[in-house]
Amino acid sequence: MTIDTLYLVHHSHTDIGYTHDQPVIWELQTRFIDEALDLAERYASDDSDAAFRWTVETTSVLQRWLARASDRDIERFQQLERAGRIEVTGMLANLTPLYDTDQLIETFQVLRTLRQDYGFTISHAMNCDVNGENWPLVDVLLDLGIEGFTMAINSHFGGPLRPRPYPFWWQGPSGRRILTYNGWPYNKGWREGIGRDADDLEKVRWPMLQQYLDEIGYPLPIVLLQSYHPYGDNGSAFDFTPFIREWNAAGKKPRIVLATPRMWWSAVSEYADQLSTLRGDWTDYWNFGCISSAKEQAINRHSRARLRAADSLHAALSSFPADDRRWSEASFERYRDEGWWALHFWDEHTWGADVSIRAPESDDTAAQWQHKAHYAYLARSLSLMLQRDALADFSRHVQRGDEQDLLVFNPLPWARTLAGEVPRFVLSPRGVASDTTAGRQHQDRDADSGWLMPPVEVPAFGYKVIARSQLIEQNQQANETEDAVVENHRYRIVFNRERGGIDSLFDKVLNWELVDQSAAYAFNGFVHEQVADTAHEWPRWKLFYQDYNSPLADIPPGWKTGWHARYARPDRVVSHRVRQTPSGIVVEQTLAAPGIDGLLTQRVFLPDYADWFECSATWNMRLSDHPEATYLLFPFDLPGAVARFDVGGQAVIPEQEQLPGVCRDYFTAQGWVDFSNESRGVTIALPENPMLQLGDFHFGHYQTEFRLERAMLLGWVTNNYWETNFRAYQPGSVRARYRILPHTGPFDEAQAHRFGLDTLYSQPVFQHLHETPAADSAIPGQGAFLQLPQPPILTLHIKRAYDGSSLIVRLLNASDTAQSAILASGLLKVRDAARCDLLENDVQALPVSEGRTSIEIPARQVAVVRLHTTL
């Protein structure tokens, strides 16, 4: 179809880093808005297609600008936005699939302020650079009133949907659809000559683009190109108006409109009923770089869990007298949003400098890495403080028999059996009882105590006081053996004491040998992978080479699918120890392993109180920038299995539930991955290590379709394969943890989500009871704050409402049928309730009877409930 109109959307590309140090980026991006305002006002009287228009790509940049702008400048911005000369789009930043559904919702909370306080009409969203987004984003965008979503993928070490460009309806898990544009890269306008070379555009580039669009069957007479400043990423506003004015005045084709996203989507709406519908996950290529800093990635996963736990405790405490929660109230007010901001910007797509691989020791690389790492460590610190202050303030109200007793908190909405080591400074706090400022925070110092809490059931979304006398002192040397065969109530495991790994893992309940004996790699086996050619001048070109000088209309991804990898496994077992602890059996092997600094330590834990087993490992990475990766492999004997992975309350079946052209080589998971056939299966929780491959080694294969060769999980722990932005090496310690639970019968998504959350929150959160009791310390020694729904209804988040007057409960129906969710009083009494939208605006009052309310949640949708509670 002949294109008659080209819509050019102009914006700065937001990389938090890459071209400049992160603090500089924040300052520059605010200046770009100032410069865009000036240009927009210069052409304010021009109503032509060429009139300057500007798009604010990310709300994080706008937040920074609003915080420092004068009242007059804010008024200028508002006038231009109302006039359609500036549009604000809805994404916080260019986001990765590291965000689960609830974290995505958190990133959008700024829309409440931007819409209600400033009057901005935000109805479209765009993401640039990144190669994919988790499938639940569709329904989140729709619930926020977003009408159109644009992706402008950079296919460097990645790939877009095919064909592109292409407008379509993206169908979400709920069955609802959003208009979506699979666009060319965000620099396409400048690259094709718009703003710099009219002859090249008219005589060379546009005829080639039109021919390409005809070849791919592009369905519309309109097309969208995006463009940034000639500087490139993190560039300012550029005056395209003279070029476009002259082009259109000369009658050249196609007509060019300097547009906002609203203008583009308005034009597309005329053809909406002609567009195809595509359903599935937009699985990302780029995110493999996140495990170039695997330690910090694991830290951030735990910080997210702590921030949610802290939010729920602070919400519960809001019903207590203000004088009895002054420390938690102060920390919440000062640091809650900062903690979430740091969490979000660790997970944001920019890791470091553009020279991070070619010049790993440069000051630019070092500075940007320190700023990036700071996000992970700041989120860690603030999440610890926020959680500790809330739990400590609550502990002052709880009845206790002795100040030596401990309080244990369970943030999940079901009762759980918890066990674990008690940190030293919980048992032996520093300072005196009245020291509630330094001593309480010292409990979170990482120090062994030698004491264990035996398995104890803790109420759902509740707490329990544990007497000090219940704790068990563990003797590290007691009952230590070198047995190759280990057995508990559920499993009989045979360890390989020569090369490491597990030779046999027999499930006595299911009568099932879990280990695929035909696999080429050991179960729980460590593998080091590297580019085989160690003499190449730039070995990453063995994996991928992008020819940016290509004259093609759309440069194809440059994956070298036949690249030669060298695989190596541990040479020998240095030690093999079996220890019986009060809560189960620990088998520890140290191994001489390739590609690392020192020895590899692997542990297998078989609890006495549960039916799962856990495999964990720690090692130190070496100082090498040669492209390499490390894995832990788990080949299961499970013929006919179907694989699924979790993208945040949503199971995805590779191939069957993926968009065409997205990544099928590797995946980013949230809580778990599962292999199941019709009679049985196994769920693997991965609380710290999000990257995985399935069936075999597939990095760089650029598979056009996914086929599961065998039911094998490749836990992908580290790599440094990216050739820019990410880390060239990550010397120091890394850890990996995979908890495994076989099951009978076909796949059960609700149980998989529950198992993933149980694993994430598996380490008990203790609080000593040395705090000065509150005047009304009469709350029972155990209890539940509220009664919450059970899976398949997932409680995503419990938090204090933004106005401080109530509790907000976010729920997700993680099933394919409508569900009724019941919420009821516990320690907190439910007085009234309302259904809200995602931005906490009341939509409908909910009836409350005897402290109970219920809400109907359609399949695969989120519901938000506001509760007013009292003690």
Secondary structure, 3 states (H helix, E strand, C coil): CCCCEEEEEEECCCCCCCCCCHHHHHHHHHHHHHHHHHHHHHCCCCCCCCCCCEEECCHHHHHHHHHHCCHHHHHHHHHHHHCCCEEECCCCCCECCCCCHHHHHHHCCHHHHHHHCCCCCCCEEEEEECCCECCCHHHHHHHCCCCEEEEEECCCCCCCCCCCCEEEEEECCCCCEEEEEEECCCCHHHHCCCCCCHHHHHHHHHHHHHHHHHHHCCCCCEEEEEECCCCCCCCCCCCCHHHHHHHHHCCCCCEEEEECHHHHHHHHHCCHHHCCEEECEECCCHHHHHHHHHHHHHHHHHHHHHHHHHHHHHHHHCCCCHHHHHHHHHHHHHHHHHHHHHHHHHHECCCCCCCCCCCCCCHHHHHHHHHHHHHHHHHHHHHHHHHHHHHHHHHCCECCCCCCCEEEEECCCCCEEEEEECCHHHHCCCCCCCCCCCHHHHCCCCCCCCEEEEEEEECCCEEEEECHHHCEECCCCCCCECCCEEECCCEEEEECCCCCCEEEEEECCCCEECECCCCCCCECEEEEEEECCCCCCCHHHHCECCCCCCCCCCCCCCECCCCCEEEECCCEEEEEEEEEECCEEEEEEEEECCCEEEEEEEEEEEECCCCCEEEEEEEEECCCCCCEEEEEEEEECCCCCEEEEECCCCEECCCCCECCCCCCCCEECCCEEEEECCCEEEEEECCCCCEEEECCCCCCCCCCCCCCCCCEEEEEEEECCCCCCCCCCCCEEEEEEEEEEEEECCCCHHHHHHHHHHHHCCCCEEEECCCCCCCCCCECCEEECEECCCCCEEEEEEEECCCCCCEEEEEEECCCCCEEEEEEECCCEEEEEEEECCCCCEEEEECCECCEEEEEECCCCEEEEEEEEEC
